[in-house]
């Protein structure tokens, strides 16, 4: 699919609001819904799955070049699509998935805690009790992003020591309380909430999988893949920021230890590998490669955003400057599940 419409959406519904997103926690809902309305997320339009994945990765990357907060929201939405696309639940696939893909509703992912659970870092925060027609869930998730009144998001809850279930839940479910979280140093426009479950009834039609220990293997590759372009976009924007000032102050930036050619070479290598893997039908078998790329892009994004601050000098030190925003965004990427610590543990 051509990217002309995406450029229009970025110019019209994202660029004018970037400072407001960063400084005032503005949520770019129109842009996110516009992505779906433009057809960039449609799995039923005849596209091969690998081509669709590569297209969606590209949309995240182009968004992140302008605003990583909104690109992160898009990742959350894509994660929710992944859960349903990989499910065998006909109701979710036929009734909810089209609404998510077409931008009529938006989705979030509540899997930060479960992903850490499967890495041996945390216990599951949500508990489920089997009842007639479904489950009742109790517990609290400290932070789930890309939420709103008509949004849905994924959860994993423990039934007993031998079973965990996954579901998607609407934010207006009875017994579910959301509290906005706005104290972060970046990405406060990500519509992030703590979620308290008090006897929340989950009917069977919302269940993604009754055997999550196996199902998690089906969703992890795309979950990780969609995160990598967050770093690709911010790194590219940081390199552009470096090049903008290469001739200022008598060209003294040439003496700084990190130069744009070096950053571009590293970025090019990662980008080529990511898109190659995205188009590989054997994606589920390449999880380790994806985790390594995810770690590489985190370190490169940190390196590039730091370099941009050095090259921009005083101009970058302004509170509302683009380089300082990207520096803060890069620290968010460090702490996005799987975090750097999480990745280093998994790969060593």
ABEGO torsion letter per residue (X at the ends): XBAAAAAAAAAAAAAAAAAAAAAAGBBBAAAAAAAAAAGAABAAAGBBAAAAAAAAAAAAAAAAAABAAAAAAAAAAAAAAAAAAABABAAAAAAAAAAAAAGABBBBBAAAAAAAAAAGABBBABBBBBBBGEBBBBEBBABBBGBBAABBBBBBBBABAABBBBBBBBAABBGBBBBBBAABABGAAAGBBBBBBBGBBBBAAABABABAAAAAAAAAAAAAAAAAAAAAAAAAAAAAAAAAAAABGGGAAAABABBAAAAAAAAAAAAAAAAAAAABAAAAAAAAAAAAAAAAAAAAAAAAAAAAAAAAEAAAABAABAAAAAAAAAAAAAABOBBAAAAAAAAX
